[in-house]
Amino acid sequence: MFLPLELFTQSIRSHALASCKSALQMQASLIEEIIDGSVSEAAAVFLTELAA
């Protein structure tokens, strides 16, 4: 599961580098959790951070 392109581009437009970096960090964290095998936990964390 990747960060939807629309949210990613909105992030870039709204706060440029800081938001882009944050979006990439969230996506990287999710991918690491998926690789580690805790997919459901990763999805919950991702959705919580996305809603914030």
RAZIJO-V944974 format. One record per backbone hydrogen bond with DSSP energy under -1.0 kcal/mol. NH is the residue of the N-H (numbers start at 1). CO is the residue of the C=O. If there is no record, write none. Layout:
BEGIN
NH_CO ; NH_CO
END
This chain:
BEGIN
8_4 ; 9_5 ; 10_6 ; 11_7 ; 12_8 ; 13_9 ; 14_10 ; 15_11 ; 16_12 ; 18_15 ; 20_16 ; 21_17 ; 22_18 ; 23_19 ; 24_20 ; 25_21 ; 26_22 ; 27_23 ; 28_24 ; 29_25 ; 30_26 ; 31_27 ; 32_28 ; 33_29 ; 34_30 ; 35_31 ; 36_32 ; 38_33 ; 42_38 ; 43_39 ; 44_40 ; 45_41 ; 46_42 ; 47_43 ; 48_44 ; 49_45 ; 50_46 ; 51_47
END
